[in-house]
Amino acid sequence: MMLKAAAFALLAAPAIALAVPQASANEDDAKQIFKAMSDYLASQNTISATFDSTIEVITPALEKIQFASSGTLLMTRPSAIKATRTGGYSDVEMVFDGKAVTIFGKNINGYTQLDTPGTVDQLIDTLRDRGMAIPGADLLLSNVYDTLIGEVLEAKYFGHGVVGGVECDHLAFRSQETDWQLWIERGDNPIPRKYVITTKSMGAAPQYTLTITDWQTDVETSAADFTFTPPEGAQQLGQDALAELNDVPPPAQPAQ
């Protein structure tokens, strides 16, 4: 029985490989759907979301390992955001009020603060320069389409898919260093439901996957939502403490 199953899998694989390119439509369809999503997101003053994410790392033995986490996000354009991320190795809250960002590690009961006046877009750039990232940061930019499309070498539309019971348009894009896919909800609310980034510059092509389980727009917020108050006993730490707030344990840090 096992040999028959294996033989079937081997026979089926070429058929699948051939079918995927034939399913793709023209590049304009993918770009138009992506642009519609970008415009819709930019028109929303406030956004809240919950998500699950996985990040893959490649060990020195060339074993691919996934690390999973879940989180929440609340954003008011242009200059306020709060995000949480809980995984097996860290429990992190980030708060930005347009003037400074605070990153609090609940697992170490310590926090660090950076003066970062500006917009959420500028915060995303600042954190990336320091080797940090907000989950799904690309999707939070004020103009997702113009920011990402410039590096795209090829775009495809693969038809429909279902994510969390929601019917979506499935898009795929290729750039020099990464391939990435988007599943965008069909209908009047073209929100991203799933985002997969594949790194081509590393062997075994590790992936980052973000699945959005709930997305709400025009939610009510207040200044208190973006104000950080240190819990009792929490210590303010230097930026080197951020190494303890990663999705993966230190020995499994992905290669740079």
C-alpha positions as CSV (number, residue, x, y, z in Angstrom):
1,M,0.0,0.0,0.0
2,M,2.8,2.4,0.9
3,L,4.7,1.7,-2.4
4,K,1.5,2.3,-4.4
5,A,0.9,5.6,-2.6
6,A,4.5,6.7,-3.2
7,A,4.2,5.7,-6.9
8,F,1.0,7.7,-7.2
9,A,2.7,10.8,-5.6
10,L,5.6,10.5,-8.1
11,L,3.3,10.3,-11.0
12,A,1.1,13.1,-9.8
13,A,3.9,15.6,-9.2
14,P,4.7,16.3,-12.9
15,A,1.0,16.9,-13.7
16,I,0.8,19.4,-10.9
17,A,4.0,21.2,-12.0
18,L,2.6,21.5,-15.5
19,A,-0.8,22.6,-14.4
20,V,0.2,25.6,-12.3
21,P,1.6,27.8,-15.1
22,Q,-1.4,27.1,-17.3
23,A,-3.7,28.3,-14.6
24,S,-2.1,31.8,-14.5
25,A,-3.7,34.7,-16.3
26,N,-2.1,37.8,-17.6
27,E,0.1,40.2,-15.6
28,D,-2.4,43.1,-15.9
29,D,-5.1,41.1,-13.9
30,A,-2.7,40.5,-11.0
31,K,-1.6,44.1,-10.9
32,Q,-5.1,45.5,-11.1
33,I,-6.3,43.4,-8.2
34,F,-3.2,44.3,-6.2
35,K,-3.7,48.0,-6.9
36,A,-7.4,47.8,-5.9
37,M,-6.3,46.3,-2.5
38,S,-3.7,49.0,-2.0
39,D,-6.2,51.8,-2.7
40,Y,-8.8,50.2,-0.4
41,L,-6.3,49.8,2.5
42,A,-5.0,53.4,2.0
43,S,-8.6,54.7,2.3
44,Q,-9.1,53.1,5.8
45,N,-8.3,55.5,8.7
46,T,-8.1,52.8,11.3
47,I,-7.4,49.1,11.0
48,S,-7.5,46.2,13.5
49,A,-6.4,42.7,12.8
50,T,-5.5,39.4,14.3
51,F,-3.1,37.1,12.7
52,D,-1.1,33.8,12.7
53,S,2.4,33.7,11.3
54,T,5.2,31.2,10.7
55,I,8.8,31.8,9.9
56,E,11.1,29.1,8.5
57,V,14.8,28.8,9.4
58,I,17.4,26.5,7.8
59,T,19.7,24.8,10.3
60,P,23.4,24.1,9.6
61,A,22.3,20.5,8.8
62,L,20.0,21.9,6.1
63,E,16.9,21.0,8.0
64,K,13.9,23.4,7.5
65,I,12.1,24.3,10.8
66,Q,9.0,26.4,11.3
67,F,8.4,28.7,14.3
68,A,4.8,29.9,14.8
69,S,3.3,32.9,16.6
70,S,0.0,34.8,16.8
71,G,-0.7,38.4,17.3
72,T,-2.9,41.5,17.0
73,L,-2.6,44.9,15.4
74,L,-4.4,48.2,15.8
75,M,-3.4,51.2,13.6
76,T,-4.7,54.8,13.1
77,R,-3.2,56.6,10.1
78,P,-0.9,58.2,9.8
79,S,1.1,58.0,13.0
80,A,-0.2,55.5,15.6
81,I,0.1,51.7,15.8
82,K,0.0,49.0,18.5
83,A,1.0,45.4,17.8
84,T,1.4,42.3,19.8
85,R,3.1,39.0,19.0
86,T,3.1,35.9,21.1
87,G,5.2,32.8,20.2
88,G,7.0,30.0,22.0
89,Y,10.1,32.2,22.7
90,S,8.8,35.7,23.2
91,D,5.8,37.7,24.1
92,V,6.1,41.2,22.7
93,E,4.0,44.4,22.6
94,M,5.0,47.4,20.4
95,V,3.4,50.8,20.8
96,F,4.0,53.9,18.6
97,D,2.4,57.3,19.2
98,G,4.0,59.3,16.4
99,K,6.8,60.4,18.6
100,A,8.4,57.3,20.1
101,V,8.2,53.6,19.8
102,T,8.2,51.3,22.8
103,I,9.0,47.6,22.5
104,F,8.0,45.6,25.6
105,G,9.1,42.0,26.2
106,K,6.6,40.5,28.6
107,N,8.7,37.4,28.8
108,I,11.7,39.4,30.1
109,N,9.6,42.1,31.8
110,G,11.7,44.7,30.1
111,Y,11.2,47.4,27.5
112,T,13.2,49.6,25.2
113,Q,12.2,53.0,23.7
114,L,13.4,54.8,20.6
115,D,12.6,58.4,19.6
116,T,11.1,57.9,16.2
117,P,8.9,60.9,15.3
118,G,7.0,60.6,12.1
119,T,4.5,58.3,10.4
120,V,3.9,54.6,10.5
121,D,5.6,54.4,7.1
122,Q,8.7,56.0,8.6
123,L,8.6,53.8,11.6
124,I,8.6,50.7,9.4
125,D,11.7,51.9,7.6
126,T,13.4,52.8,10.9
127,L,12.8,49.4,12.5
128,R,14.0,47.6,9.3
129,D,17.2,49.6,9.4
130,R,17.7,48.2,13.0
131,G,16.9,44.6,12.0
132,M,13.3,44.6,13.3
133,A,10.0,44.3,11.6
134,I,6.3,44.7,12.3
135,P,4.4,41.5,11.2
136,G,3.0,42.1,7.7
137,A,4.6,45.6,7.6
138,D,4.5,45.8,3.8
139,L,0.7,45.6,4.0
140,L,0.5,48.6,6.4
141,L,2.2,51.1,4.2
142,S,0.2,54.1,3.0
143,N,0.8,53.1,-0.7
144,V,1.5,49.3,-0.8
145,Y,1.3,49.1,-4.6
146,D,3.8,51.8,-5.5
147,T,6.2,50.7,-2.8
148,L,6.3,47.1,-3.9
149,I,5.5,47.0,-7.6
150,G,8.8,48.7,-8.7
151,E,10.8,45.6,-7.9
152,V,8.4,43.1,-9.5
153,L,9.8,41.2,-12.5
154,E,6.7,39.0,-13.1
155,A,3.1,39.0,-11.8
156,K,0.5,36.2,-12.2
157,Y,-3.1,35.7,-11.3
158,F,-4.0,32.1,-10.4
159,G,-7.7,32.4,-10.0
160,H,-9.6,31.8,-6.7
161,G,-8.6,30.3,-3.4
162,V,-10.2,30.0,0.0
163,V,-8.5,31.2,3.2
164,G,-10.3,30.8,6.5
165,G,-13.5,30.1,4.6
166,V,-13.2,33.4,2.7
167,E,-13.1,33.3,-1.1
168,C,-10.0,35.2,-2.4
169,D,-8.1,36.1,-5.5
170,H,-4.7,34.4,-5.6
171,L,-1.8,36.5,-6.9
172,A,1.9,35.7,-7.2
173,F,4.8,38.1,-7.8
174,R,8.5,37.6,-8.5
175,S,11.4,39.9,-7.8
176,Q,15.1,39.5,-7.9
177,E,15.6,38.2,-4.3
178,T,12.1,37.1,-3.3
179,D,8.9,35.5,-4.6
180,W,5.7,36.5,-2.8
181,Q,2.0,35.6,-2.9
182,L,-1.1,37.3,-1.8
183,W,-4.6,36.0,-1.3
184,I,-7.0,39.0,-1.4
185,E,-10.7,38.8,-0.4
186,R,-13.0,39.1,-3.3
187,G,-15.9,41.6,-3.3
188,D,-16.2,45.1,-1.9
189,N,-13.6,44.7,0.8
190,P,-10.4,43.6,-0.9
191,I,-8.4,43.0,2.2
192,P,-5.3,40.7,2.4
193,R,-6.1,37.3,3.9
194,K,-2.7,35.6,3.4
195,Y,0.8,36.7,2.5
196,V,3.7,34.4,1.8
197,I,7.3,35.6,1.1
198,T,9.9,33.1,-0.2
199,T,13.5,34.0,0.1
200,K,15.4,32.9,-3.0
201,S,18.9,34.1,-1.9
202,M,19.1,31.2,0.6
203,G,19.3,27.5,0.0
204,A,16.1,25.6,0.6
205,A,14.1,28.9,0.0
206,P,12.7,29.5,3.5
207,Q,9.3,31.2,3.8
208,Y,7.5,33.7,6.0
209,T,3.7,33.2,6.1
210,L,1.1,35.6,7.5
211,T,-2.5,34.5,7.7
212,I,-5.0,37.2,8.8
213,T,-7.8,35.7,10.8
214,D,-9.8,38.8,11.5
215,W,-9.6,42.3,9.8
216,Q,-11.8,45.2,10.8
217,T,-11.8,48.8,9.4
218,D,-13.0,52.1,10.9
219,V,-12.8,50.8,14.4
220,E,-12.9,53.4,17.3
221,T,-9.6,54.3,18.9
222,S,-8.3,56.8,21.4
223,A,-4.9,58.2,22.4
224,A,-4.9,55.7,25.4
225,D,-4.7,52.8,23.0
226,F,-1.2,54.0,21.8
227,T,0.2,55.0,25.2
228,F,2.6,52.7,27.0
229,T,2.6,52.5,30.7
230,P,5.3,50.2,32.2
231,P,3.9,47.4,34.3
232,E,5.1,47.2,37.9
233,G,8.7,45.9,38.1
234,A,9.4,46.3,34.4
235,Q,12.9,47.6,33.6
236,Q,14.0,49.9,30.8
237,L,16.7,48.1,28.8
238,G,19.1,48.9,26.1
239,Q,18.5,48.0,22.5
240,D,20.6,44.8,22.8
241,A,17.7,43.3,24.7
242,L,15.7,43.1,21.5
243,A,17.7,40.0,20.6
244,E,15.7,38.2,23.2
245,L,12.4,39.2,21.6
246,N,12.7,37.2,18.3
247,D,10.3,34.6,16.9
248,V,13.0,32.0,17.1
249,P,15.5,30.9,19.8
250,P,19.0,32.3,19.4
251,P,20.6,29.1,18.1
252,A,18.0,28.9,15.4
253,Q,18.3,32.5,14.1
254,P,18.0,32.5,10.3
255,A,21.2,33.2,8.3
256,Q,21.6,36.8,7.1
